[in-house]
Amino acid sequence: MKSAYELAMEKLGKPREYSDEQKSQLAEIDSLYDSKKAQAKLGADEELKKAALDPAKLDEIREQLARDLKRFEEQKESEKQKVRKDKGSE
C-alpha cells in the first residue's frame, strides 16, 4: 500500500523508490501511529460517555482529542520523513 506522499509524487512524475527496509519502516510507523490514534479515540469515547451531561467537559474532551490526533499525525510524518531522507545517505 502506498502512502499519500508516494501517490502524490507519482502524480508529479517523480516516483520514489524505497528499499524493502525503508518500506518496512514506513509501514511500521503507519501502524504505530494508527494504533495511537485508535487508542486516543477509544479513551475519548469513554470520557465522552462519562461527561455526557456536561457540555463544557464534552468540548474540552473533543478539543484534546483533536490536538492529540494532530500531534500524532505530525509525529508520524516527521518520522517517515527521516526514513525517506535516509535514502540519500545510502
URLIN-V549459 format. One line per field, one symbol per residue. phi: phi as a letter, one per 40 degrees, with the letter a starting at -180 (. if undefined). psi: psi as a letter, one per 20 degrees, with the letter a starting at -180 (. if undefined). Layout:
phi=???
psi=???
This chain:
phi=.ccdccccccccgbccbbcccccccccccdcdccccccccccccdcccccbdbbdcccccccccccccccccccccccccccccccdccc
psi=pqrhgggghghijmqqpqrhgggggghggggghghgggggggghgghhghkhjnhghggggggggggggggggggghgghhgghhhhhj.
